[in-house]
Amino acid sequence: MKYISCICILYWLNLSNALGQNISATGTTWNASATTITEAGSNYASTATSAANQSTITITVGLALLTSWQVLVYKQDASWNSNLSLWIRKTGDGTGILTPVLGTISPNGTTSYVQLSGSNQEIFRGFSNRFDVPIQYEIRGISVLIPASNYSTSVVFTVIDI
């Protein structure tokens, strides 16, 4: 039996600027395994999808409640097969303070998947504090042609002032 697994490690980042912005990512390591092949000549399901709230992101801006911010994300490969791709999306808005006046988020609701790379890219932006924004992951490209091994990558979130 051939298995391919991925471990997404979440970092707790406390990145602060003069306004005291902080981001925290919470969740558990996701171990995605390829499906079992029961018939000769078959392939694996080509994707594996995490729970809709595999990670949650919280952004706090301290006393600067009138602060706009942007959340960037990239992946940092430890051992990763280039035929696999990791995708991410926001599956909800979390909660804000005095929403909709403060604590807004854009885009609203569930977003489309974005393919992660080694470069920062925006996944959402907002205003004021935002709590428990749910994040989902998907691995694409799983195939019997990929050598059986454990593949791992880390997902890094950063908040910046805009």
Backbone hydrogen bonds, N-H to C=O, Kabsch-Sander energy under -0.5 kcal/mol:
donor,donor_aa,acceptor,acceptor_aa,energy
5,S,149,S,-1.2
6,C,32,A,-0.7
7,I,151,Y,-0.9
8,C,6,C,-0.5
8,C,30,W,-0.9
9,I,7,I,-0.7
9,I,153,T,-1.2
11,Y,155,V,-0.8
13,L,11,Y,-0.7
15,L,13,L,-0.6
16,S,14,N,-0.7
20,G,17,N,-2.0
22,N,60,T,-2.9
23,I,13,L,-0.7
24,S,58,T,-2.3
26,T,24,S,-0.5
26,T,56,T,-2.5
28,T,54,Q,-0.9
30,W,8,C,-0.7
31,N,29,T,-0.6
32,A,6,C,-1.3
32,A,30,W,-0.7
33,S,31,N,-0.5
34,A,4,I,-0.7
38,T,36,T,-0.6
42,S,39,E,-1.8
48,A,139,I,-1.9
50,S,137,Y,-2.6
54,Q,51,A,-1.6
54,Q,135,I,-0.8
55,S,135,I,-1.6
56,T,26,T,-2.4
57,I,133,V,-2.1
58,T,24,S,-2.3
59,I,130,R,-3.0
60,T,22,N,-2.2
64,A,19,L,-0.6
64,A,61,V,-1.7
65,L,63,L,-1.5
67,T,64,A,-0.6
69,W,126,G,-2.4
70,Q,160,I,-2.1
71,V,124,F,-3.0
72,L,70,Q,-0.6
72,L,158,T,-3.1
73,V,121,Q,-2.1
74,Y,156,V,-1.8
75,K,117,S,-3.0
76,Q,154,S,-2.9
77,D,75,K,-0.5
78,A,152,S,-2.0
79,S,152,S,-1.8
84,L,81,N,-2.1
85,S,140,R,-2.5
87,W,138,E,-3.1
88,I,114,V,-2.2
89,R,136,Q,-2.0
91,T,134,P,-2.2
92,G,134,P,-0.6
95,T,131,F,-2.5
97,I,129,N,-0.7
98,L,96,G,-0.5
101,V,98,L,-1.6
102,L,98,L,-1.5
103,G,127,F,-0.5
106,S,125,R,-3.0
111,T,90,K,-2.7
114,V,88,I,-2.5
116,L,86,L,-3.2
117,S,119,S,-0.5
121,Q,73,V,-1.2
123,I,71,V,-2.4
124,F,71,V,-1.0
125,R,106,S,-2.7
126,G,69,W,-2.2
127,F,104,T,-2.0
128,S,67,T,-2.8
130,R,59,I,-2.8
131,F,95,T,-3.5
133,V,57,I,-3.1
135,I,55,S,-2.7
136,Q,89,R,-2.6
138,E,87,W,-2.2
139,I,48,A,-2.8
140,R,85,S,-2.9
140,R,138,E,-0.5
141,G,46,S,-1.2
142,I,46,S,-2.0
146,I,143,S,-1.4
149,S,3,Y,-0.8
151,Y,5,S,-2.7
151,Y,149,S,-0.6
152,S,79,S,-3.2
153,T,7,I,-1.9
154,S,76,Q,-2.2
155,V,9,I,-1.7
156,V,74,Y,-3.0
156,V,154,S,-0.5
158,T,72,L,-2.5
160,I,70,Q,-2.3
162,I,68,S,-1.9
